[in-house]
Amino acid sequence: MPGLRLSDLQVYVIHSPELRERRARLEASLAEQGLVATWVEDPVAATLDPALERRYYHGSRLVWIRRTRSTRRIPFRRLSKREIAVTIAHVHTLKQIGQSKSDWALVLEDDAILADDFAVRFDTWLAEAPADADVIYIGSCSSLRIADTDPGKHFYRKDHPASKCSDSTLFHRRAAAALAPALVPFALTIDWELNHHFRTLDLNVYWLEPPLVSQGSESGVYPSSQR
């Protein structure tokens, strides 16, 4: 991990093709950082293949109850087509990362807003990232932050439950290779599912402080939208 630079990363963006403004804005922002992303646009909720949905999604009340115990109990509901499609897209992306030759990849959702000095701070801070890290969250969604930080310390290992929203996450190849098959079939949206599997796979999850990414649909840059 030491010496990891932004230019070494594979970057994936989970994207709904109809949200053209998001792609235009994020694509330009990535280009300013010298990055070209792989845009993951399949499956599309409106044309979701029923066979694909059955393969990946298990709308079981019992599974829902068991897996939400990893975070907190929430009332059972069936996922929407948009939620199912975006979670499948995340699973496909993790499978690609797990099969790649690069140690690390950055997965963004299309409403990610990069900090103005993203590249400089990323390269400076990631050079000091923990060698045992499996997953690193670099965003700030839902005001999920480390309460007590130390001056000059940027990486904090998070006890389970350890996930945040899925707008900006670094995955090590070994973690992605373990997560992709474990997520099939899923019962929850990707962030809640990851909470469960981080615990069962005993992955080392770190949060970055201060964050380098905000969520545009949360800050008001975009209207809230689920795929």
Stockholm file with secondary structure:
# STOCKHOLM 1.0

chainA/1-227         MPGLRLSDLQVYVIHSPELRERRARLEASLAEQGLVATWVEDPVAATLDPALERRYYHGSRLVWIRRTRSTRRIPFRRLSKREIAVTIAHVHTLKQIGQSKSDWALVLEDDAILADDFAVRFDTWLAEAPADADVIYIGSCSSLRIADTDPGKHFYRKDHPASKCSDSTLFHRRAAAALAPALVPFALTIDWELNHHFRTLDLNVYWLEPPLVSQGSESGVYPSSQR
#=GR chainA/1-227 SS CTTCCGGGCEEEEECCTTCHHHHHHHHHHHHHTTCCCEEECCSCGGGCCHHHHHHHBCCCHHHHHHHHTTTCCCCCCCCCHHHHHHHHHHHHHHHHHHHSSCSEEEEEETTEEECTTHHHHHHHHHTTCCTTCSEEECBCGGGCCCSSCCTTCCEEECCSSCCCCSSEEEEEHHHHHHHHHHTSSBCSCHHHHHHHHHHHHTCCEEEESSCSEEEHHHHTSSCCCCC
#=GC SS_cons         CTTCCGGGCEEEEECCTTCHHHHHHHHHHHHHTTCCCEEECCSCGGGCCHHHHHHHBCCCHHHHHHHHTTTCCCCCCCCCHHHHHHHHHHHHHHHHHHHSSCSEEEEEETTEEECTTHHHHHHHHHTTCCTTCSEEECBCGGGCCCSSCCTTCCEEECCSSCCCCSSEEEEEHHHHHHHHHHTSSBCSCHHHHHHHHHHHHTCCEEEESSCSEEEHHHHTSSCCCCC
//
